[in-house]
Amino acid sequence: MKNVNPARTLQILRCLEDTAGVSVPLTITMATMMLHLGNLPQYTELMERHAEMLLVYGFIEEPRLLLHDGGGGKKEQVCTTALARQLANSQPGLLVAAMVALHENSKVQLEQADFIFKELSCDNSLQVDFWEAMLMASSQDAVIQELLFRLASVYIDRLTNTISNTTSKQKSLKTQMSSSQHQEALHKLQALLCGPSLSVGTVVPLLERLSEETTWGFSLHLLCATRREQYDWSIEKLLDRCPQAIIAYANHHLQDKHMALWWTKLLPELCVRTRAAADGSILLSVLNETLVVVAMETSPLEFLELVPDDGTASYFLPYLLTCSQRNVMA
């Protein structure tokens, strides 16, 4: 459509519509001609004829409305149309949905789509939106793993490049926006690390850029270690940094085949730390909660073997009694 006469083409398309009836690709083509003529009100009116999902189907039927040479081979060069550039500015969500649909229908390759979004956006926001949408839509494992790695890289970049200043009472607008972007990137990266699809080992080198000194940085390293089943490290780090969170962590992660870690790792470590702590109120509370779990999951003999021989056995007797009663009833 680069070398056509927009006004003449529009006349022909209107005649075609009068004889053949309304179709989505035809409407989009007419809107494109209006765009070439600089008639934005008429362009908008035509684009609003159909719901966005129908417009997406129209782009699937005719990819060349968005891309020059779209739908070709993997290495074929593609360029954006005037309509694609307009959508990037006015309806970016529609453009992203259309590109996802084109990819899923084998009309465009991932590398071609990446090139298009780089061409359309001065930053990578549209491209990241496309990756996130692709992650939801794609069923190809190789594509999913590639997208997960790319998104993890982007979120880590955003975390290292944004300012999270929550101590100042009066924040500038820029600082507030930066803080919001930081929180969004953090939540998205946490979601990736918690999800079942990500191969965590691939992002470990990326996470090394994030310090454990901050609470959010520590949480990311903890999630990563947990996904890699490094429970010993995770328990020790949590007891060092945030002992009040250890029970919630253990309840979530130390179940089923990992249940033995409650008494082989967590309970002995808590006993040692509680005795050594100057103010062990938090650790003592955690110890009590851990003993409740251990008493429910072990036999009396196993429980006795866990009791430390340092003269504090009387402290453990109520839990041993509970363990024995449960065992008798069973």
C-alpha positions in Angstrom: 0.0 0.0 0.0 3.0 2.3 -0.1 2.6 3.5 -3.6 -1.2 3.6 -4.0 -3.4 6.7 -4.3 -5.2 6.8 -1.0 -8.2 8.8 -2.2 -8.7 6.7 -5.3 -8.2 3.5 -3.4 -10.8 4.6 -0.8 -13.4 5.1 -3.5 -12.8 1.6 -4.8 -13.0 0.1 -1.3 -16.3 1.9 -0.6 -17.7 0.5 -3.9 -16.5 -2.9 -2.9 -18.1 -2.6 0.5 -21.4 -1.5 -1.1 -21.5 -4.6 -3.3 -19.8 -7.3 -1.1 -20.8 -6.0 2.3 -18.8 -5.1 5.4 -15.8 -7.1 6.3 -13.2 -6.5 9.0 -10.1 -6.5 6.7 -11.9 -4.2 4.3 -12.8 -1.8 7.2 -9.2 -1.8 8.4 -7.9 -1.1 4.9 -10.3 1.8 4.5 -9.1 3.1 7.9 -5.6 2.9 6.7 -6.4 5.0 3.6 -8.0 7.6 5.9 -4.8 7.6 7.9 -2.8 8.2 4.8 -5.1 11.1 4.0 -4.6 12.6 7.5 -8.3 12.2 8.3 -8.0 11.0 11.9 -11.7 11.4 12.8 -12.8 9.2 9.9 -9.9 6.8 10.7 -11.1 6.5 14.3 -14.8 6.1 13.3 -13.9 3.2 11.0 -11.7 1.5 13.6 -14.5 1.7 16.1 -16.9 -0.1 13.8 -15.6 -3.5 15.2 -14.6 -4.8 18.6 -10.9 -5.1 19.2 -11.0 -8.9 19.0 -12.6 -8.8 15.6 -9.9 -6.4 14.5 -7.3 -8.9 15.7 -9.0 -11.6 13.5 -8.8 -9.1 10.7 -5.1 -8.7 11.1 -4.7 -12.5 11.2 -6.5 -12.7 7.9 -4.4 -9.9 6.4 -1.0 -9.4 8.2 0.2 -7.0 5.6 -2.1 -4.4 7.2 0.5 -4.2 9.9 3.7 -5.5 8.3 5.4 -5.1 5.0 6.4 -8.7 3.9 4.9 -10.1 7.1 4.2 -13.7 7.3 7.3 -14.8 5.4 10.3 -16.8 6.3 12.2 -16.5 9.6 15.0 -14.4 8.1 12.8 -12.2 6.0 13.0 -8.5 6.7 9.8 -6.9 7.9 8.8 -3.3 8.3 6.0 -1.6 10.0 3.1 0.1 8.2 1.6 3.5 8.9 -1.2 1.7 10.7 1.1 -0.2 13.0 2.8 3.1 13.9 -0.5 4.7 14.6 -1.6 1.8 16.8 1.6 2.0 18.7 0.7 5.5 19.7 -3.1 5.3 20.1 -4.0 1.6 20.7 -0.8 -0.2 21.9 -2.9 -2.9 23.5 -4.5 -3.8 20.2 -1.2 -3.8 18.5 0.3 -6.2 21.1 -2.7 -8.5 20.9 -2.5 -8.5 17.1 1.2 -9.4 17.1 0.6 -12.2 19.6 -2.2 -13.5 17.3 0.0 -13.3 14.3 2.8 -15.2 16.0 0.5 -17.9 17.3 -0.9 -18.3 13.8 2.5 -18.6 12.3 2.2 -15.3 10.4 5.2 -13.8 12.0 8.3 -15.1 13.8 9.4 -14.0 17.3 12.5 -12.4 16.0 10.5 -10.4 13.4 8.1 -9.3 16.1 11.0 -8.2 18.3 12.4 -6.1 15.4 9.0 -4.5 14.8 8.6 -3.5 18.5 12.2 -2.1 18.6 11.4 -0.1 15.5 8.1 1.2 17.0 9.2 2.1 20.6 12.0 4.4 21.7 12.1 2.4 25.0 11.3 -1.3 25.3 7.9 -1.0 27.0 5.9 -2.2 24.1 8.3 -5.1 23.5 8.0 -6.1 27.1 4.2 -5.9 26.9 4.4 -8.2 23.9 6.7 -10.7 25.8 4.3 -10.7 28.7 1.3 -11.3 26.5 3.2 -14.0 24.6 4.0 -15.8 27.8 0.3 -16.1 28.6 -0.6 -17.2 25.1 2.2 -19.5 23.9 2.2 -23.3 24.4 5.6 -23.9 22.9 8.1 -24.7 25.7 11.1 -23.4 23.9 9.4 -20.0 23.4 8.2 -19.9 27.0 11.7 -20.5 28.4 13.1 -17.8 26.1 10.4 -15.3 27.2 10.9 -16.2 30.9 14.6 -15.5 30.6 14.1 -12.2 28.7 11.4 -11.0 31.2 13.6 -11.9 34.2 16.4 -9.9 32.7 14.1 -6.9 32.1 12.7 -7.0 35.6 16.2 -7.3 37.2 17.4 -4.3 35.0 14.4 -2.3 36.2 15.1 -3.2 39.9 18.8 -2.1 39.6 17.9 1.1 37.7 15.0 2.4 39.7 15.0 4.3 43.0 13.0 2.8 45.9 13.0 5.6 48.5 10.3 4.9 51.0 11.8 6.9 53.9 11.2 10.4 52.6 8.0 11.9 53.7 7.8 14.2 50.7 8.5 12.5 47.5 8.9 14.1 44.1 6.7 12.8 41.3 9.7 11.2 39.7 10.6 9.4 42.8 7.0 8.2 43.3 6.9 6.9 39.7 10.3 5.2 40.2 9.1 3.6 43.4 6.0 2.3 41.6 8.0 0.9 38.8 10.3 -0.8 41.3 7.4 -2.5 43.1 5.8 -3.6 39.8 9.1 -5.1 38.6 9.6 -6.8 42.0 6.2 -8.4 42.1 6.5 -9.6 38.5 10.0 -11.1 39.1 8.7 -12.8 42.3 5.8 -14.3 40.3 8.3 -15.7 37.7 10.4 -17.2 40.5 7.3 -18.7 42.2 5.9 -20.1 38.9 6.5 -23.7 37.8 7.7 -22.9 34.3 10.9 -21.0 34.9 14.2 -23.0 35.0 15.6 -21.1 38.0 19.2 -22.1 37.3 19.2 -20.0 34.1 18.5 -16.7 36.1 20.9 -17.3 39.0 23.8 -15.4 37.2 21.3 -12.5 36.7 20.3 -12.4 40.4 23.9 -12.0 41.4 23.5 -8.4 40.4 21.0 -7.9 43.3 22.3 -7.4 46.8 20.9 -9.5 49.7 21.2 -6.4 51.9 17.8 -5.1 51.0 14.7 -6.9 52.2 13.4 -7.2 48.6 16.8 -8.4 47.3 16.9 -11.0 50.1 13.4 -12.2 49.3 14.4 -12.8 45.7 17.5 -14.8 46.6 15.5 -16.8 49.1 12.9 -17.7 46.4 15.6 -18.7 44.0 17.3 -20.9 46.7 14.0 -22.5 47.6 13.1 -23.3 44.0 16.5 -25.0 43.7 15.7 -26.9 46.9 18.5 -25.3 48.9 16.4 -25.5 52.1 19.3 -25.7 54.5 20.6 -22.3 53.2 17.2 -20.9 53.2 16.4 -21.9 56.8 19.7 -20.5 58.1 19.3 -17.2 56.2 15.7 -16.8 57.4 16.7 -17.4 61.0 19.4 -14.8 60.7 17.3 -12.2 58.9 13.6 -12.7 59.7 13.0 -15.6 62.2 9.3 -14.6 62.6 8.8 -15.7 59.0 10.3 -19.1 59.3 7.1 -20.9 60.3 5.2 -19.5 57.3 8.1 -20.5 55.1 8.3 -24.0 56.5 4.5 -24.5 56.4 4.6 -23.7 52.7 7.8 -25.4 51.6 8.8 -28.1 54.1 5.9 -30.4 53.4 5.5 -33.9 51.9 8.9 -35.3 51.0 10.7 -32.3 52.8 8.8 -32.7 56.1 11.8 -34.3 57.8 13.6 -31.0 57.5 11.4 -29.7 60.3 13.2 -31.9 62.8 16.5 -32.7 61.2 17.3 -29.1 60.4 14.9 -26.5 61.8 14.3 -27.8 65.3 18.0 -28.4 66.2 19.0 -25.0 64.8 16.2 -23.3 66.7 17.2 -25.0 70.0 20.8 -23.8 69.6 19.9 -20.2 68.6 17.2 -19.9 71.3 19.7 -20.8 74.0 22.3 -18.4 72.6 20.1 -15.4 72.0 20.1 -12.5 74.5 16.4 -11.8 73.8 15.0 -15.0 72.4 11.3 -14.2 72.6 10.8 -14.4 68.8 12.9 -17.5 68.5 11.2 -19.1 71.5 7.8 -18.5 69.8 9.1 -20.1 66.6 10.5 -23.0 68.6 7.1 -23.7 70.2 5.4 -23.7 66.9 8.0 -26.0 65.5 7.6 -28.4 68.4 3.9 -28.6 67.7 4.6 -29.7 64.2 7.3 -32.2 65.2 5.0 -33.7 67.9 2.4 -34.3 65.2 4.8 -35.8 62.7 7.1 -38.1 64.7 6.8 -41.1 66.9 7.6 -40.7 70.7 10.9 -42.5 70.2 11.9 -40.2 67.3 10.9 -37.2 69.4 13.0 -38.3 72.4 16.0 -38.6 70.1 15.6 -34.9 69.2 15.4 -33.6 72.8 18.8 -31.9 73.6 20.7 -33.5 76.5 21.6 -30.1 78.1 19.2 -30.2 81.1 16.3 -28.6 79.3 14.3 -31.9 78.7 11.5 -30.7 81.0 10.6 -28.0 78.5 9.9 -30.6 75.9 7.7 -32.9 78.1 4.3 -31.3 77.2 5.1 -31.8 73.5 6.3 -35.4 74.1 3.0 -36.1 75.9 1.1 -34.8 72.9 3.2 -36.9 70.6 2.6 -40.0 72.8 -1.2 -39.4 73.0 -1.4 -39.0 69.3 0.5 -42.2 68.8 -1.7 -44.2 71.1 -4.9 -42.9 69.4 -3.5 -43.8 66.0 
